[in-house]
């Protein structure tokens, strides 16, 4: 099922929610988003008060026979650990690793704030997956300079190996007698 829009057809995975056993769902290892304990309590209360309105967005990894969270890690955590449910509603996307990472950031950035160090780690992982800086900036909703700064904070020279050298300063002789 698709929606027609001025920018093309939009997929509707939200119309294909399935229930999966909670033990078949696992967190990803790259999410840069963190939620303070008071917000986790609020999320739990919201689910109790309002119901579970937003399914967990996952991919299915047939090698390990698990659903890996792309979006909804905190909702998943509340359902699994605090409310101890047996099944979790999910929407399954068919994304490769770089698409999954980009989707996680897109969902997160639309909602909240990221921790800079973890965003740097995520940018590093995308570079390691072969994504170019311009592609990272586009898919993560960043300016090119933000991608560059995040690469700098990781402290890994490997991330800059394909960068064009730029003279940002010049050496000048200083007359010490002046």
MOMORA-V840221 format. One record per residue. N is the residue number from 0. RES is the residue in three letters. PHI is phi in degrees with one decimal (NA if undefined). D_CENTER is the distance of its C-alpha to the mean C-alpha in Angstrom with 1 decimal. Layout:
n = {N/N}
res = {RES/RES}
phi = {PHI/PHI}
d_center = {D_CENTER/D_CENTER}
This chain:
n = {0/1/2/3/4/5/6/7/8/9/10/11/12/13/14/15/16/17/18/19/20/21/22/23/24/25/26/27/28/29/30/31/32/33/34/35/36/37/38/39/40/41/42/43/44/45/46/47/48/49/50/51/52/53/54/55/56/57/58/59/60/61/62/63/64/65/66/67/68/69/70/71/72/73/74/75/76/77/78/79/80/81/82/83/84/85/86/87/88/89/90/91/92/93/94/95/96/97/98/99/100/101/102/103/104/105/106/107/108/109/110/111/112/113/114/115/116/117/118/119/120/121/122/123/124/125/126/127/128/129/130/131/132/133/134/135/136/137/138/139/140/141/142/143/144/145/146/147/148/149/150/151/152/153/154/155/156/157/158/159/160/161/162/163/164/165/166/167/168/169/170/171/172/173/174/175/176/177}
res = {UNK/UNK/UNK/UNK/UNK/UNK/UNK/UNK/UNK/UNK/UNK/UNK/UNK/UNK/UNK/UNK/UNK/UNK/UNK/UNK/UNK/UNK/UNK/UNK/UNK/UNK/UNK/UNK/UNK/UNK/UNK/UNK/UNK/UNK/UNK/UNK/UNK/UNK/UNK/UNK/UNK/UNK/UNK/UNK/UNK/UNK/UNK/UNK/UNK/UNK/UNK/UNK/UNK/UNK/UNK/UNK/UNK/UNK/UNK/UNK/UNK/UNK/UNK/UNK/UNK/UNK/UNK/UNK/UNK/UNK/UNK/UNK/UNK/UNK/UNK/UNK/UNK/UNK/UNK/UNK/UNK/UNK/UNK/UNK/UNK/UNK/UNK/UNK/UNK/UNK/UNK/UNK/UNK/UNK/UNK/UNK/UNK/UNK/UNK/UNK/UNK/UNK/UNK/UNK/UNK/UNK/UNK/UNK/UNK/UNK/UNK/UNK/UNK/UNK/UNK/UNK/UNK/UNK/UNK/UNK/UNK/UNK/UNK/UNK/UNK/UNK/UNK/UNK/UNK/UNK/UNK/UNK/UNK/UNK/UNK/UNK/UNK/UNK/UNK/UNK/UNK/UNK/UNK/UNK/UNK/UNK/UNK/UNK/UNK/UNK/UNK/UNK/UNK/UNK/UNK/UNK/UNK/UNK/UNK/UNK/UNK/UNK/UNK/UNK/UNK/UNK/UNK/UNK/UNK/UNK/UNK/UNK/UNK/UNK/UNK/UNK/UNK/UNK}
phi = {NA/-139.2/-101.0/-88.0/-139.1/-66.4/-106.1/114.0/-76.7/-112.1/-62.8/-124.7/-62.5/-62.4/-89.0/-123.7/-72.6/-127.7/-97.3/-126.4/-59.9/-56.9/-72.3/-92.8/-108.7/-141.3/-72.1/-81.7/-110.5/-136.1/-68.5/-86.0/-94.2/-129.5/-123.8/-63.4/-54.6/-62.9/-74.5/-65.1/-63.0/-65.0/-61.8/-59.0/-64.6/-61.6/-65.6/-65.0/-74.1/-109.0/86.0/-94.9/-88.3/-125.4/-63.6/-76.2/-92.6/-136.4/-118.9/-103.0/-102.0/-72.0/-67.7/-103.1/56.2/-137.2/-97.4/-105.0/-67.7/-99.6/-143.0/109.9/-55.0/-73.1/-64.7/-59.0/-62.4/-62.6/-61.5/-74.0/-91.1/-93.9/-100.9/48.8/-77.3/-95.4/-133.1/-129.8/-76.1/-132.7/-116.7/-100.1/-99.4/-112.1/-116.3/-82.1/-59.9/-66.3/-64.8/-62.5/-62.2/-61.7/-62.0/-57.4/-68.0/-57.9/-62.2/-64.3/-65.1/-68.0/-112.0/-159.0/-110.2/-102.8/-85.1/-58.1/-62.2/-71.5/-65.6/-60.4/-63.0/-66.9/-60.1/-58.4/-63.3/-67.4/-60.9/-63.9/-80.9/99.4/-76.2/-81.5/-55.6/-63.5/-67.7/-60.4/-58.5/-63.8/-77.7/-103.4/67.4/-115.0/-79.1/-56.7/-62.6/-66.2/-60.1/-59.9/-63.4/-65.0/-65.6/-64.7/-71.6/-72.6/70.7/-108.5/-60.6/-54.7/-67.3/-105.2/-61.7/-101.3/-80.4/-76.7/-68.0/-131.9/-80.5/-98.4/-156.6/-124.7/-78.2/-130.7/-80.7/-112.1/-82.7/-72.3/-85.4/-86.4}
d_center = {25.3/24.2/24.7/26.5/25.3/26.6/23.7/24.3/23.7/20.6/19.7/20.0/18.2/18.7/22.3/21.8/20.8/22.2/23.0/22.2/23.5/21.3/22.1/20.6/17.0/14.9/11.7/9.3/10.0/6.9/5.1/6.4/7.6/11.2/14.0/17.6/20.2/22.0/19.0/18.6/22.3/21.9/19.3/21.8/24.6/22.9/22.5/26.1/27.4/25.5/24.7/21.4/20.5/16.9/16.4/13.5/11.6/12.0/13.4/16.7/17.5/21.3/21.9/21.1/21.7/18.6/15.9/12.5/10.1/7.1/7.6/10.5/10.5/12.9/15.0/15.2/16.4/18.9/20.3/20.6/21.9/23.5/24.7/25.2/24.9/25.9/23.7/20.3/19.8/17.0/16.2/15.9/14.3/15.6/12.8/13.2/10.8/9.8/9.5/7.3/4.8/5.6/5.7/2.7/3.0/6.4/7.0/6.3/8.3/10.8/11.6/11.6/11.5/9.5/11.6/12.7/13.3/10.0/8.5/11.6/10.9/7.7/10.0/12.7/11.1/10.6/14.2/15.4/14.3/16.6/14.6/16.8/16.1/17.0/14.6/11.6/13.0/13.6/10.4/8.2/11.2/12.7/16.3/17.5/18.8/15.6/14.2/17.7/17.7/14.5/16.1/19.2/18.1/17.1/20.8/20.6/23.3/22.1/19.2/22.1/24.5/24.4/24.7/28.0/30.2/30.9/33.8/32.6/35.8/39.3/41.7/44.9/48.0/49.1/52.8/53.1/56.6/55.3}
